[in-house]
Amino acid sequence: MKCPHCEQELTGRICIHCQAVNMDSGPYCSYCGKRLEASPDNPEAAEIEDIGDSDWENRILCSDGDCIGVIGPDGRCKECGKVYQEA
């Protein structure tokens, strides 16, 4: 994938579900929303913890208003690393 402004080659990961090219920024596909699985282009995805359907409704969102992460078992956000603070 090339940047539309500077024509520089950008790295990305291919979704095994919809074949869309995603920027290297998260564990889920920006197009179909499914988890990006491990592949030759994305070996680190196998280490990403999957959120099951039952856990989805019980998740605790990061208390930082600018972060989209969820709080892990250690009480820290899995995205930004900040400690959860109740509102």
MIZAKOL-482745 format. One record per residue: x, y, z of N, C-alpha, C, O, CB in turn; residue number from 0; residue in one letter. Coordinates in steps of 0.02 Angstrom, whole numbers. Glycine has a CB too. Layout:
BEGIN
+--------+--------+--------+--------+--------+--------+--------+--------+--------+--------+--------+--------+--------+--------+--------+------+------+
|    n.u |    n.v |    n.w |   ca.u |   ca.v |   ca.w |    c.u |    c.v |    c.w |    o.u |    o.v |    o.w |   cb.u |   cb.v |   cb.w | resi | resn |
+--------+--------+--------+--------+--------+--------+--------+--------+--------+--------+--------+--------+--------+--------+--------+------+------+
|      X |      Y |      Z |      X |      Y |      Z |      X |      Y |      Z |      X |      Y |      Z |      X |      Y |      Z |  NUM |    A |
...
+--------+--------+--------+--------+--------+--------+--------+--------+--------+--------+--------+--------+--------+--------+--------+------+------+
//
This chain:
BEGIN
+--------+--------+--------+--------+--------+--------+--------+--------+--------+--------+--------+--------+--------+--------+--------+------+------+
|    n.u |    n.v |    n.w |   ca.u |   ca.v |   ca.w |    c.u |    c.v |    c.w |    o.u |    o.v |    o.w |   cb.u |   cb.v |   cb.w | resi | resn |
+--------+--------+--------+--------+--------+--------+--------+--------+--------+--------+--------+--------+--------+--------+--------+------+------+
|     42 |    -58 |      0 |      0 |      0 |      0 |     45 |     62 |      0 |     95 |     64 |     36 |    -48 |      0 |     61 |    0 |    M |
|     27 |    111 |    -40 |     66 |    173 |    -44 |     27 |    231 |    -15 |    -34 |    235 |    -21 |     86 |    187 |   -116 |    1 |    K |
|     64 |    277 |     16 |     34 |    338 |     43 |      8 |    379 |    -17 |     45 |    390 |    -65 |     85 |    378 |     86 |    2 |    C |
|    -54 |    403 |    -14 |    -80 |    442 |    -70 |    -48 |    511 |    -76 |    -56 |    544 |   -128 |   -154 |    450 |    -62 |    3 |    P |
|    -13 |    533 |    -25 |     18 |    599 |    -26 |     91 |    598 |    -47 |    112 |    638 |    -88 |     11 |    632 |     41 |    4 |    H |
|    130 |    553 |    -17 |    203 |    553 |    -30 |    226 |    493 |    -70 |    286 |    489 |    -87 |    239 |    555 |     36 |    5 |    C |
|    181 |    447 |    -86 |    197 |    387 |   -126 |    244 |    339 |    -90 |    270 |    293 |   -122 |    227 |    408 |   -192 |    6 |    E |
|    257 |    348 |    -26 |    300 |    304 |     12 |    263 |    239 |     26 |    203 |    239 |     39 |    324 |    337 |     78 |    7 |    Q |
|    299 |    182 |     24 |    269 |    117 |     37 |    252 |    111 |    111 |    295 |    123 |    153 |    316 |     59 |     14 |    8 |    E |
|    190 |     93 |    127 |    168 |     85 |    195 |    160 |     11 |    211 |    140 |    -28 |    168 |    101 |    123 |    208 |    9 |    L |
|    177 |     -8 |    273 |    169 |    -78 |    292 |     97 |    -90 |    314 |     65 |    -45 |    341 |    218 |    -97 |    347 |   10 |    T |
|     74 |   -150 |    304 |      6 |   -167 |    323 |     -1 |   -241 |    333 |     44 |   -280 |    317 |    -43 |   -142 |    271 |   11 |    G |
|    -58 |   -262 |    359 |    -73 |   -332 |    370 |   -135 |   -350 |    331 |   -183 |   -311 |    328 |    -82 |   -348 |    446 |   12 |    R |
|   -136 |   -408 |    302 |   -193 |   -431 |    263 |   -239 |   -471 |    308 |   -217 |   -517 |    343 |   -170 |   -473 |    202 |   13 |    I |
|   -303 |   -454 |    307 |   -353 |   -490 |    346 |   -367 |   -556 |    311 |   -381 |   -558 |    252 |   -419 |   -447 |    354 |   14 |    C |
|   -364 |   -611 |    349 |   -376 |   -677 |    319 |   -451 |   -688 |    307 |   -469 |   -735 |    272 |   -349 |   -732 |    365 |   15 |    I |
|   -493 |   -645 |    334 |   -565 |   -653 |    326 |   -591 |   -617 |    264 |   -629 |   -646 |    224 |   -601 |   -628 |    387 |   16 |    H |
|   -571 |   -553 |    255 |   -598 |   -514 |    199 |   -544 |   -492 |    149 |   -560 |   -461 |     98 |   -633 |   -452 |    225 |   17 |    C |
|   -481 |   -508 |    163 |   -424 |   -494 |    120 |   -408 |   -419 |    114 |   -371 |   -399 |     69 |   -437 |   -521 |     51 |   18 |    Q |
|   -436 |   -377 |    158 |   -421 |   -306 |    158 |   -352 |   -294 |    189 |   -330 |   -331 |    233 |   -476 |   -266 |    196 |   19 |    A |
|   -318 |   -242 |    165 |   -253 |   -223 |    193 |   -264 |   -173 |    249 |   -295 |   -121 |    239 |   -207 |   -194 |    138 |   20 |    V |
|   -239 |   -189 |    308 |   -246 |   -146 |    367 |   -179 |   -116 |    386 |   -127 |   -148 |    376 |   -275 |   -186 |    426 |   21 |    N |
|   -180 |    -56 |    412 |   -119 |    -26 |    437 |    -97 |    -64 |    499 |   -139 |    -95 |    532 |   -129 |     50 |    453 |   22 |    M |
|    -33 |    -62 |    516 |     -6 |    -98 |    574 |    -25 |    -61 |    638 |     19 |    -32 |    671 |     70 |   -106 |    569 |   23 |    D |
|    -89 |    -61 |    657 |   -108 |    -23 |    715 |   -151 |    -59 |    766 |   -158 |    -34 |    822 |   -144 |     37 |    693 |   24 |    S |
|   -178 |   -116 |    750 |   -221 |   -148 |    799 |   -233 |   -222 |    784 |   -213 |   -246 |    731 |   -286 |   -113 |    803 |   25 |    G |
|   -265 |   -257 |    830 |   -276 |   -328 |    822 |   -337 |   -347 |    780 |   -346 |   -406 |    764 |   -283 |   -359 |    889 |   26 |    P |
|   -379 |   -297 |    762 |   -440 |   -312 |    725 |   -440 |   -278 |    657 |   -410 |   -225 |    649 |   -502 |   -291 |    766 |   27 |    Y |
|   -474 |   -308 |    609 |   -480 |   -282 |    542 |   -521 |   -217 |    542 |   -574 |   -215 |    574 |   -511 |   -334 |    494 |   28 |    C |
|   -497 |   -167 |    508 |   -532 |   -103 |    504 |   -593 |   -106 |    458 |   -635 |    -61 |    458 |   -485 |    -48 |    480 |   29 |    S |
|   -598 |   -160 |    419 |   -651 |   -165 |    370 |   -707 |   -213 |    392 |   -766 |   -194 |    391 |   -623 |   -188 |    304 |   30 |    Y |
|   -689 |   -274 |    414 |   -740 |   -322 |    433 |   -747 |   -330 |    509 |   -796 |   -358 |    532 |   -725 |   -390 |    403 |   31 |    C |
|   -698 |   -304 |    547 |   -702 |   -305 |    620 |   -679 |   -370 |    652 |   -678 |   -374 |    714 |   -770 |   -292 |    640 |   32 |    G |
|   -660 |   -419 |    612 |   -638 |   -483 |    641 |   -565 |   -478 |    661 |   -527 |   -436 |    636 |   -648 |   -540 |    590 |   33 |    K |
|   -545 |   -523 |    707 |   -477 |   -523 |    732 |   -429 |   -544 |    677 |   -441 |   -592 |    641 |   -469 |   -570 |    792 |   34 |    R |
|   -374 |   -507 |    671 |   -322 |   -524 |    623 |   -283 |   -583 |    651 |   -251 |   -578 |    703 |   -275 |   -463 |    609 |   35 |    L |
|   -286 |   -638 |    617 |   -253 |   -699 |    639 |   -179 |   -699 |    620 |   -157 |   -658 |    580 |   -287 |   -761 |    610 |   36 |    E |
|   -142 |   -744 |    649 |    -71 |   -751 |    632 |    -65 |   -774 |    560 |   -103 |   -816 |    537 |    -36 |   -801 |    680 |   37 |    A |
|    -17 |   -745 |    526 |     -3 |   -763 |    456 |     71 |   -747 |    444 |    102 |   -717 |    488 |    -50 |   -725 |    405 |   38 |    S |
|     98 |   -766 |    388 |    168 |   -748 |    374 |    180 |   -673 |    377 |    234 |   -650 |    396 |    189 |   -775 |    306 |   39 |    P |
|    128 |   -633 |    358 |    135 |   -560 |    360 |    122 |   -532 |    429 |    138 |   -474 |    442 |     87 |   -529 |    311 |   40 |    D |
|     93 |   -572 |    475 |     72 |   -547 |    540 |     82 |   -600 |    595 |     32 |   -620 |    626 |     -1 |   -525 |    538 |   41 |    N |
|    144 |   -623 |    608 |    154 |   -677 |    657 |    138 |   -657 |    728 |    122 |   -700 |    769 |    225 |   -700 |    653 |   42 |    P |
|    142 |   -593 |    746 |    129 |   -572 |    814 |     55 |   -575 |    833 |     39 |   -570 |    892 |    155 |   -503 |    826 |   43 |    E |
|     10 |   -581 |    785 |    -62 |   -582 |    800 |    -81 |   -643 |    842 |   -131 |   -641 |    878 |   -102 |   -581 |    736 |   44 |    A |
|    -43 |   -697 |    839 |    -59 |   -756 |    878 |    -53 |   -743 |    953 |    -84 |   -778 |    993 |    -13 |   -814 |    858 |   45 |    A |
|    -15 |   -692 |    971 |     -5 |   -676 |   1041 |    -60 |   -631 |   1069 |    -64 |   -621 |   1129 |     61 |   -643 |   1051 |   46 |    E |
|   -103 |   -605 |   1026 |   -156 |   -560 |   1047 |   -212 |   -601 |   1079 |   -235 |   -650 |   1051 |   -183 |   -518 |    988 |   47 |    I |
|   -233 |   -580 |   1138 |   -284 |   -616 |   1175 |   -352 |   -603 |   1142 |   -371 |   -546 |   1130 |   -285 |   -594 |   1249 |   48 |    E |
|   -389 |   -656 |   1129 |   -455 |   -651 |   1098 |   -507 |   -637 |   1152 |   -504 |   -666 |   1206 |   -473 |   -715 |   1059 |   49 |    D |
|   -554 |   -591 |   1138 |   -608 |   -576 |   1185 |   -667 |   -617 |   1164 |   -696 |   -606 |   1111 |   -624 |   -499 |   1186 |   50 |    I |
|   -687 |   -665 |   1205 |   -744 |   -708 |   1190 |   -809 |   -670 |   1196 |   -811 |   -615 |   1225 |   -745 |   -768 |   1237 |   51 |    G |
|   -863 |   -698 |   1170 |   -928 |   -665 |   1171 |   -951 |   -651 |   1243 |   -980 |   -598 |   1256 |   -979 |   -708 |   1136 |   52 |    D |
|   -939 |   -697 |   1290 |   -961 |   -687 |   1358 |   -921 |   -632 |   1393 |   -947 |   -597 |   1436 |   -955 |   -751 |   1398 |   53 |    S |
|   -858 |   -624 |   1374 |   -816 |   -572 |   1404 |   -830 |   -503 |   1375 |   -815 |   -452 |   1406 |   -743 |   -589 |   1394 |   54 |    D |
|   -859 |   -501 |   1315 |   -870 |   -437 |   1280 |   -913 |   -390 |   1322 |   -896 |   -331 |   1327 |   -904 |   -450 |   1213 |   55 |    W |
|   -967 |   -414 |   1351 |  -1011 |   -372 |   1390 |   -983 |   -355 |   1459 |  -1005 |   -307 |   1490 |  -1079 |   -405 |   1398 |   56 |    E |
|   -934 |   -392 |   1482 |   -905 |   -382 |   1549 |   -840 |   -343 |   1547 |   -809 |   -332 |   1600 |   -894 |   -448 |   1582 |   57 |    N |
|   -819 |   -321 |   1489 |   -755 |   -286 |   1484 |   -759 |   -218 |   1518 |   -812 |   -188 |   1523 |   -733 |   -278 |   1411 |   58 |    R |
|   -701 |   -194 |   1541 |   -697 |   -128 |   1572 |   -655 |    -85 |   1525 |   -597 |   -101 |   1511 |   -665 |   -131 |   1644 |   59 |    I |
|   -684 |    -31 |   1501 |   -649 |     13 |   1455 |   -599 |     56 |   1492 |   -607 |     71 |   1551 |   -698 |     57 |   1416 |   60 |    L |
|   -547 |     77 |   1456 |   -495 |    120 |   1484 |   -526 |    185 |   1509 |   -570 |    213 |   1476 |   -439 |    134 |   1432 |   61 |    C |
|   -503 |    209 |   1566 |   -531 |    270 |   1595 |   -503 |    333 |   1561 |   -528 |    388 |   1573 |   -516 |    273 |   1670 |   62 |    S |
|   -452 |    326 |   1519 |   -425 |    381 |   1481 |   -473 |    395 |   1423 |   -484 |    350 |   1382 |   -352 |    367 |   1455 |   63 |    D |
|   -502 |    452 |   1420 |   -551 |    469 |   1369 |   -526 |    466 |   1298 |   -566 |    465 |   1251 |   -578 |    536 |   1382 |   64 |    G |
|   -460 |    466 |   1287 |   -432 |    465 |   1220 |   -411 |    395 |   1198 |   -390 |    387 |   1140 |   -373 |    511 |   1216 |   65 |    D |
|   -416 |    345 |   1241 |   -392 |    278 |   1227 |   -451 |    231 |   1212 |   -505 |    240 |   1240 |   -351 |    250 |   1286 |   66 |    C |
|   -441 |    183 |   1169 |   -494 |    135 |   1151 |   -481 |     66 |   1183 |   -516 |     18 |   1166 |   -499 |    127 |   1076 |   67 |    I |
|   -433 |     61 |   1227 |   -414 |     -3 |   1257 |   -462 |    -27 |   1311 |   -508 |      8 |   1331 |   -346 |      2 |   1286 |   68 |    G |
|   -449 |    -89 |   1333 |   -487 |   -119 |   1387 |   -439 |   -136 |   1444 |   -379 |   -145 |   1433 |   -525 |   -182 |   1364 |   69 |    V |
|   -466 |   -141 |   1504 |   -425 |   -154 |   1562 |   -412 |   -229 |   1568 |   -458 |   -270 |   1563 |   -459 |   -128 |   1627 |   70 |    I |
|   -349 |   -247 |   1578 |   -329 |   -316 |   1584 |   -333 |   -340 |   1656 |   -351 |   -302 |   1701 |   -259 |   -326 |   1557 |   71 |    G |
|   -316 |   -403 |   1668 |   -319 |   -431 |   1736 |   -272 |   -398 |   1786 |   -282 |   -403 |   1846 |   -304 |   -505 |   1733 |   72 |    P |
|   -221 |   -363 |   1760 |   -174 |   -328 |   1804 |   -198 |   -258 |   1824 |   -163 |   -223 |   1860 |   -106 |   -324 |   1771 |   73 |    D |
|   -258 |   -237 |   1800 |   -284 |   -172 |   1817 |   -259 |   -116 |   1772 |   -272 |    -57 |   1785 |   -268 |   -156 |   1887 |   74 |    G |
|   -222 |   -134 |   1720 |   -195 |    -85 |   1673 |   -227 |    -93 |   1604 |   -249 |   -147 |   1586 |   -118 |    -92 |   1667 |   75 |    R |
|   -229 |    -38 |   1568 |   -255 |    -39 |   1500 |   -209 |    -79 |   1454 |   -148 |    -72 |   1457 |   -264 |     33 |   1473 |   76 |    C |
|   -238 |   -122 |   1413 |   -198 |   -164 |   1368 |   -170 |   -123 |   1309 |   -123 |   -147 |   1276 |   -240 |   -221 |   1341 |   77 |    K |
|   -196 |    -64 |   1296 |   -171 |    -22 |   1241 |   -119 |     29 |   1265 |    -63 |     31 |   1239 |   -229 |     15 |   1208 |   78 |    E |
|   -139 |     70 |   1314 |    -94 |    125 |   1335 |    -55 |    111 |   1398 |     -7 |    146 |   1413 |   -135 |    188 |   1344 |   79 |    C |
|    -75 |     60 |   1437 |    -39 |     41 |   1497 |    -56 |     80 |   1560 |    -28 |     68 |   1613 |     32 |     49 |   1485 |   80 |    G |
|   -104 |    127 |   1554 |   -122 |    166 |   1613 |   -163 |    124 |   1662 |   -201 |     80 |   1642 |   -162 |    229 |   1592 |   81 |    K |
|   -155 |    140 |   1726 |   -194 |    106 |   1779 |   -265 |    131 |   1777 |   -277 |    191 |   1770 |   -162 |    117 |   1851 |   82 |    V |
|   -314 |     85 |   1784 |   -384 |    104 |   1782 |   -403 |    147 |   1842 |   -383 |    132 |   1899 |   -428 |     41 |   1781 |   83 |    Y |
|   -440 |    200 |   1830 |   -464 |    244 |   1883 |   -539 |    250 |   1875 |   -563 |    271 |   1823 |   -429 |    314 |   1881 |   84 |    Q |
|   -577 |    233 |   1928 |   -650 |    238 |   1925 |   -671 |    311 |   1920 |   -639 |    355 |   1949 |   -682 |    206 |   1986 |   85 |    E |
|   -724 |    323 |   1882 |   -748 |    391 |   1871 |   -785 |    419 |   1931 |   -808 |    476 |   1929 |   -793 |    394 |   1811 |   86 |    A |
+--------+--------+--------+--------+--------+--------+--------+--------+--------+--------+--------+--------+--------+--------+--------+------+------+
//
